Amino acid sequence: MLNIKNLNVLFIFLFFVMSEATGQENKIQSACAHLGILGQKSLDDPSELPSEVLMFYRQKELKLNDPIGDFALVKVSSSNFNDALRSLLKMKKKPINLKDQDISKNCANLLFNLPPEVTPEFGQDNLYLNSEEYNKDKLLLHEILSRYSDLDRKKIRDLFDSGQLVVEGRKDPFDPVKLSQELISIIQDEEKGGLIISQGEIHRWSDEFKAKRSGFNEKWKSLPSKILTVLSGGKSASLLKAGTEEELREFIISQDNLSLTIPSLFRKSLQVNQGNIYLSLLTIENVLSEHWLHPQRYKLKQTNKLKPIARVFGSHGDVFGHWYHLFGMIYYAYAEGAFMAKVSGKTEAIGSLVLSGFKGEAQENRMNMLGAEIGVELRKFIRAKEKSETFLLKEGKAFKQEDLKKRLNKKIKKILRKK
């Protein structure tokens, strides 16, 4: 039997719980009033939430069904066409009202209880000067300059030392068939060690989102798969959370500078994701891409750890971009298949060319195509495995690394002619 004393305690407890709930609701309504948001009611129908608030939405954990994330994706993301047009016309971005932005962010935090943002950690600025690649490039330059005058040699060396003498490869920097074999061998090796390998469930648009999306903008932007839409906007770290990112990030940062290889990273991600290949690739993509818009991404601590994978003389090139594009396309090709991966890889290459002002990013574009090829092979392998079918990796061509000597020599002559 419940006595009076216990009843009083219960009433006091309920009073504080209701007061806390009411107080929280009042905070939400107050913070979101000017945006026309009514707190909890809006969460019941995410289609009513405005883009000013949705732009701050981030998942806290793995969520394969996420209507709020779906609406955040289509309402916030700008089309690649608009981005390209703005870049070509050198149009300035609309100035941001910081006060309104702070109010919207506060509203989003109260509505969604957002997870803390990942703070970028910075390492060294230019590891190239202390690398094995630098010494190789220096020897090649010394060989080419041996027949030039002292004055010309000094001019070219000064350009090299200041990072202004760069030649980027135009061909594949590594053999995709060999790398595919290595990744498949890792899967087989981990399975022998007791890991249960699985294909993994892929993110799709939620049924609630598909039922409530309206207007040309929302329907047009959600015509592609959710994964393609997320990757096009660089939103995977925010809207496709795997849940194992922190553990993988700590592993990367614990490595020596310029030491982490693609197979080593894949093996670790496979382990922390308990054999789920889809989540293993997504986790890598999320950790690599989480600061992709940061102007100093080249000297992030985790970027410092990555072994250069591109063919570039005179620098490491954009190590961040090379790894990010490679794994983004491996992940996408694994999830969506060969046809869409090839189309997306070529579209991405064209888009990068336009957005860079037609300067060209040959090695980054090669990463897109290589990633598509590797992802497709992983997809074929796991599907054959789950059907207990024999998988035969396609035969690769004889691979030889591109020799940049001829192009470097030509560039040096061109520089010296401009005396």
RATACOR-V294016 format. One record per pair of residues at least 6 apart in sequence whose C-alpha atoms are under 7 Angstrom apart, sorted by the first residue. I is the first residue (numbers start at 1). GAP is how many residues later the second one is. Records with the same first field share a line. If there is no record, write none. Layout:
I=GAP, GAP
This chain:
25=14
28=11, 79, 82, 83
29=8, 9, 10
31=72, 75, 76
32=75
39=72
42=6, 7
46=21, 22, 25
47=24, 165
51=21, 24, 25
52=52
53=51, 52, 54, 55
54=18
55=17, 21
56=49, 52
57=15, 51, 57
58=56, 180, 181
59=179, 180, 182
60=55
61=180, 181, 182
62=179, 180, 181
64=139
65=141
66=140
67=139, 141, 142
69=170
70=135, 139
71=138
74=144, 147, 148
75=143
77=156
84=270, 271
87=268
88=269
120=180
121=179, 180
122=177, 178, 179
123=176, 177, 178, 181
124=175, 180
125=174
128=6, 187, 188
137=176, 177
144=265
145=8
159=6
160=154
163=151, 152
165=149
166=147, 148, 149
167=145, 146, 147, 241
168=143, 144, 145, 195
169=142, 143, 193, 194, 233, 235
170=192, 193
171=231
172=194
173=136, 137, 138, 228
174=227
175=224
176=194, 198
177=219
180=194, 197
182=81
183=80
184=194
186=81
191=6
195=79, 80
196=78, 79
197=78, 79
198=77, 78, 79
199=77, 78, 79, 183
200=76, 77, 78, 79
202=133
203=23, 24
204=21, 22
205=21
213=6
230=6
236=50
237=49, 52, 53
242=37, 40, 41
244=28, 29, 39
245=38, 42
248=21
249=38
252=50, 53
253=48, 49, 52
255=50
256=49
257=47, 48, 49
258=46, 47, 48, 49, 50
259=46, 47, 48
260=45, 46, 47
261=45, 46
269=11, 14, 15
270=6, 7, 10
273=6, 7
281=50
282=49
285=39, 42, 43
288=36
289=35
291=6
297=23
298=20, 21, 22
303=17
308=8, 11
310=12, 53
321=43
322=42, 45
325=39, 42, 43
326=41, 42, 44, 45
327=44
329=39, 42, 43
330=41, 42, 44, 45
331=44
332=9
333=8, 39, 42, 43
334=41, 42, 44, 45
337=39
338=38
341=31
342=30
345=23, 24, 27
349=16
353=6, 7, 8
381=10
384=6, 7
